[in-house]
Amino acid sequence: MRILFAFFTLFIFSCKKNTSNPNNTTTTTNVYFPPITGTTWQTNTAAALGWNETEIPNLYTYLQQKNTKAFIVLKNGEIILEKYFGTFTADSVWYWASAGKTMTGFLVGIAQKEGSLNINDKSSKYLGTGFTSLPLVKENLITVRHQLTMTTGLDDGLSDDDCTLPACLQYKADAGTRWAYHNGAYTLLDKVIENATGKTFNAYFQEKITAPTGIKGLWVRTGLYNNVLYSNARSMARFGLLLMNKGTWNTTPILSDTTYFNNQINSSQTLNPSYGYLTWLNGKSNYMLPTLQFVFQGMLTPNAPADMYAALGKNDQKIYVVPSQKIVVIRMGESAGNVQLALSSFDNELWGKLKAVIKY
């Protein structure tokens, strides 16, 4: 594993792609953006913001107890808190798990804006007829939008939820009538992008994301089917900053389709209003969770601001974005050990600790 991580580190941080605007200037909204290359990142202090510094040690103790490896808080793009635990450092590489789904959704939006695909098209246009085991009339109901919203109707209850083979993609309901968190249906979006653009998924990511923003990373095939993004914590923070600024890096539009971006961070369907395009949403009246068909009443994370949206991954990989406060929070690490049900989730506990520090 150490050799594998060393390879990722060498690959990711040897990338030297640049753009014509590498300077760390600010936008009209006074949000700071770090330079595209290098390690410079402007900082500020909790004291200068009027936050409660005395609670920071308690926050760090809690994070360490919960197997955290990296933790970052940005305010207006500046680093306010940055803490690494154990042997993990600013250069260490870790997986995003399903937090990478939000990045995939972002890439789909770029591909659509460029005219390479249309999310209202049948998925089979890009994956080929017979990409599922469904009768053709049912397969033809599935669109790229359904893949983005977890509403393909494919059965998520099979023994291998990650499997992307036709035999594993079986009928459960008509597309658009059932919400279910299904990794296999999501993972096929990689092939949708590749077949629509004629580029490998990593190449498209490097061209559209890394080059103009400095978000370095590598998508790695994990197991038989999963394609997982690896990066350091600051690259994850850069993506949070990009999301907070509505798809624009400094003054450079990365996802210039504002309608698509707004749809990504708002309810994408009525079955689970707390889910956008591969993005989790707070502040809604109810929500559903992976592997369950129950509808829970209330907000996803009551302790967090209502306008927060998030990229969430297995073992508690977190990108939280609070646009009203211009705050981004990053957490990387092993599982925090909490069952993700209603108010007992790690997300809600963590935001309870953050509320004691952050003043908003």
N, C-alpha and C positions, 0 to 999 in steps of 0.2 A: 504493500500500500504506500509506503514512504517513497519507493521508487516511482510509482505511478504519479503521486502528487508532485514529485520533483520534475517529472516530465511535463506535467501540466504547467507548472510554474515557469519552466524554461520556455515552453511554447508561447504561453500567454504574454509574458513580460518581455519577450524578445520582439513582439510586434511593434513596429515603428511607424505605422501609418499615421499620416497627419492631414490637416486641411489647411486651407488658405487663411483661416482665422483662428490661430491657436492661442490668442491672448486672452487673459482672464479679465474681461470687461464685465460690466453689469448691464442688465436690461433696464427698461423704464420702470419696472416694478422693484428695482433695487435687490434683485436676487443675484447672488454671486455664483459664477461658474468657474470651476478650476480649469487650468490649461489642459489642452488635449493630451499633451505628453508630459512626462515628468511626475514628480510626487508632490509638487507644491499644491497646497490647499489652504485657503484662508480659514483662520479659526477665530472664535470669539469665546467668551467665558459665560458661564451660567450666572455669575454675579452681575456682569454687565447687562444681562437681560432681566435681572430682578428675580431669577429663579431661586429656589430654595436649595442652596448648596449643601446644607447640613444633611439632606436626605440622600445625597449622591452615594455616600458609602453604603447605605442600606440597600440602595438599588443595585450596586455592584455585588454586594454579598448575595443578594437574591439571585442575580444572574449567574454567579459562579455556582451556587447550589443547584441551579437548573441546567447545568452542563453546557453553558454558553461558551463559545469560542471567540466571537467577535460581536461588538455592539457599538453602534454609531448613531448619534442624533445630530441632524442638520437643522439649522434655523436660518431661513433666507439663503440657503445654500452653503453657509459657513458651518464648519465642524464645531459643535459645542461640547459634545461628549464623544470620546473614542476610547474604547477599552478592549484589550485582548487578554485572554485568560490562558494559563498554562504555557505551553510552548508555542501557541498560535501567535502569529505576528501579522503586521499589516500586509506582508507579502504572501502569507499563507493562502492556499487555494482550497476551496470547499465547494460542495455541490449546492445548487439552488433547489433541487428536487422540483416539486410542482410550482414553486414560485416562478420557475422558468416558463410556465404556461402563459403568464401575462406578457412576457417578452415575445412569445410566439404569436399571441394575439396582436401585439403591436406590429410585428413583421407582416402579418396578413394584411393589416391596414395599409402599410407602405406598398405592398404588392398590388393591392386594389387601386390605390391612388395612381400608381404608375401604369395601370391598364393591363397588368399581367393576369389578373383574375377578377372575378366578381363573386362576392360572398353569397349572392342569391342564386348562383349557378348550382346545378346538381354536383355533388362531390364526385360522382363518377366521371364528370367531364375531365377531371384532373387525375383521378385514380384508376379509371377504366371500369367498364361494366363488369360486374361480378366481384367487386372488391369486398362484398359481403356475401353471406349465404342466403340472403333474402330473395324472395321472388322479385323479378325486375320491377313490377309495379310499386312495390314497397321500397326497394332500394332507390328508385327514382325520386322518392319524396325527400330523401336526405340531401341537404344543401351544406355548403361550407358554413353558413350562418348557424346551422344546427350543431356543427362540430364546435363552433366558438362558444355556444351557449349551453352545452351539455344536454341537448334535447334531440339527439339523433334517434331515440327510441330503441337503440340497440341494447341488448341484455347485458347489464353490468354485474349480474349475479353468477356468472360462470366461474369456473375454478381459477382461471387466469385472466384477471381484469386488464392486464397489460397487453395481451395478445392482439396482434393486428392481422392475423391470418383470416381469410374469409370464413373458415370453419368456426372461428371464435366470435365472429360478428353476426349474432343471431337476432332474430326479431323478438321484441318485447312489446312494442307499441308503435303506432304511427309516429313518424318524426314530427316534433313540435307539440306532442301531447303529454310528454312525460319528461321530468327533469331527473337526471341521474348522473353522478360524477363518474365518468367512464374514461379511463386512461387510454384504452385502445383506440377509441374514436378520436380522442384528442391527438394522439401521437401521429396519426395519419395526416395531420395538417402539415407536418414536415415535408411529406411527399407532395402534398398539394402545392406548397411553395416551390419545391424543387422542379416539379413538372411544369408549373405555370411560368417560372422564370428561366428555366434552363440552367440554373446554377445549383451547386450543392448548398445545403442548408448552412453549413459553416461559412462558405464563401459569401453567401447573401448576407449573413449576420455581420461578417467583418466589413463588407462594403457599406451597408446601410446603417449600421450601429457603431461599430468600433471606430471606423475612420473619422466620422464627424463628431463623435462624443468622447472618445477615449475609454468607452466601456469595453474592456478587454475580457475575453472569455473563450472557452472552447466547449462545443457540444460534443459529448462523448456517448457512444452507444453503451448502455449499461444493461446487462442481461441480454436477453434475446430481442427485446423490442424497444425498451425505453431509450430516449435520446435526452441526455441530461446536461444542463449548462453548469460549468465549473468556472469560478472566478475568485478574486479576492473580495473582501468586504467593501472596499472603496468603489470597486466597479459596480457592485450591487447598489451602493449609495448613489452613484452617478445615475443609474437607471431610475431610482426613486426621484431624483432631482429632475430628470427628463419628464417623468410622469407629472410631477408637481407643476411643471411649467407647460403643461398641456401639449406635450410632444415637440416642443421647440427647445433646442440646446442654445442657450444664450440668445442670439438673434437668428439662428439658423433653423428653419423648420425641418424636422426629421420625419415626422408624420404630419403632413400639411392638411390632411383631410380632417377638418375640425368636427364634422358630423360623425365620422367613424370614431374619432377619439372620444367624443362625448358619449357615444353609444357604448364604448368599451368600459367606461367608468360609471354607467348608470344601468338601471334594471334592463336586462336584455329580453325578458319575457316575464309573464305573470306567475309562472309556476314556482319560481324561487326569485323573488324580487331582490334578494341580496347577492345576486350574481349577474355580472355584466358580460363582457367578452373575455372569458378566462380571467376574470378579476373579481375579488370578493368586495362587497359593499357593506358599509355600516349604515345605521340610521334608518333602516327599513322596518316595516311593521312585522315582518316574519322572515324566517330563513329555513333552508334545508342544509343538511350536511352530507359529506361523502358516506356511502354505504347504507344510508338510511332513507326511508321514504316518509319519515315523519316531518311535519311542519311545526317548527318551534315559533312561538309567539315572542315578539320583542326584537330588539336590535341584536345583531351578531356579537358585538363587543360593547356592552353598556358603559364601561368605564372610559371608553375612547370617544373622541368627538364624533358627532353624528355624521359629519361629511367625510370621515376617513374612508379610504379604499385601500385595498391591500393585495399583494401577491403572497400567497401562503403555500409553504411546501412541507413535505414529510419531515418529521423530526424537528419541527418548529423552525424552519427557515422562513424569515419574515422580512417583507418590505412594506412598511406602513407609510401612507401618504396622507397628510392633513392639509389640504390646500388653503383652507381659511386661515390657518396659522403659519403657513409656509414651513411646515415641519415634516421631516422624513426620518423614520426610525428603521434601523437595520439590526437584525439579530441572526447570527449564524451559529450553528453548534449541533450537538447531539440532542436527542429528544429530551424535552423538559419533564417528561414523565406524567403529564396530565392527560386525562381523557378529554377529548375535545367535544364535550357536550354542554350546551347552554352556558350557564354562568360559571362552571367549574374549569373552563378552558384556561390554558396558559396565557392566551391573548388577553383575556380580561384581567387576570392577576397582574400581568406585566403592566398593563395600562393603569391599574390601581397604584402601582409603585411609581409610574411615570407622573401621574397626577400630583403626587407629593413633591415632585421636583419642578415640573414645568408649570409656569404661570401663563394661562391663556384665558 
